[in-house]
Amino acid sequence: MAPSAMTRWTTSLSEAQPVPYWLDDPGRPHPEPALTRAESCDLLVVGGGYSGLWTALLAKERDPGREVVLLEGREAGWAASGRNGGFCAASLTHGLANGLTRWPDEIGKLEELGARNLDAIEEAVTRYGLDCDFERTGEIDVATEPHQAEELREWYEELRGRGLADGVEFLDAAAVRDQVDSPTFLAGLYDRRGVAMLHPAKLAWGLKRACLRLGVRVYEHTPALELKAHGAGMAVRTPYGSVRARRVALATNIFPNLVRRVRSYTVPVYDYVLMTEPLTADQLASVGWKNRQGLGDSANQFHYFRLSSDNRILWGGYDAIYPYGGRMRAEYDDRPETYAKLAGHFFTCFPQLEGVRFTHAWGGAIDTCSRFSAFFGTAHRGRVAYAAGYTGLGVGATRFGADVMLDLLAGERTERTELEMVRRKPLPFPPEPFAWTGIALTKWSLARADAHGGRRNLWLRAMDRLGLGFDS
């Protein structure tokens, strides 16, 4: 990148605040008080992101008389649930390709359950009045290189042959640019029904309000410090109190699981996002985007982008940063070198928007596992359930995971608990330095594949054979 171009593009970041746009909201609710006493309940939910909030809400829907307590270490929605791109996908498997590779015999059922789950989220938005800018717009996967365009066409034909292309349309260069105009777009695959756009923080805040209305006792700024058996149930210690519960659902995702043996199954990956100022009518017209779909490109190191309700463009992805040892630190949430890279990519995609400024730039940790979609389990003789590993596609899938945890805690055999996806776990990550070395080599290989027509090297082919091939 020429120095003049770098200066021109990074100027667009001069006023960007290093805070998540979604959380920078004067309507942000006040936190609930911390727990400062001994509590008891039927179900304790640990974690106040989507996973925990859906679990508490669905538990009360299943049994309104059940006493439910939710503990959140900071504030509901402050972590990944309030920092993501707001893509609410039906897929439970981190995309159909990943699901078809890992669970080919179950993919029909997984797709059906995912579609029903997204419909249930839309119904909950209406029923509980969740003011979260929910739009069932769909998503376009776009090709920006000739080999990607060919791969999208071949993938569409494969989906048609398997009877999985319902609601999916292949777009050639003219058709995709008629939807959203970028000189870099060569083709697209348009999933018209399987993705909604929403305001992620408002979804979390709305779910918290709904839980409170149903009688869930929510305590914020209350980290769960220790989990141990207590009589026929469980006990959790907090800084100023404790909770005794018959059953516990652990919804902490990337944060250290209270069941230690689960920790090796996930690692944190830091993802980064830019948000523009609102586009003018002329700027929006220059891009098109009449149907307000979400978009993502087809590279291994991909970008995702969408419009907000006030016509800002969110632009994120590409870099996926794994800190050595899986350390999580607040300073990792801000990465200017990645913001500069993303700004350059943005104006390459949309040169007609040169001069637009970014108002917010932020990052945060995503929990990923070696199969890139959620895994589930129980501990303490079935009195504790957990779900983790959503790998950045948890806005919708966490509701399904909440149902799975509640099924497991009830000891019920359901269409969910019978799934191989639910019954089996991914491979754990190796200890350091092997985890860092393997992830770094994979990232280098993925970037090399993007630069060489998608050709996967020996390392990536070996990872594919082990079921560990992944993108950024």
Summary of the structure (lengths in Angstrom):
residues: 472
radius of gyration: 21.8
end to end distance: 21.9
largest distance: 68.3
contacts: 1655
relative contact order: 0.18
helix: 38%
strand: 22%
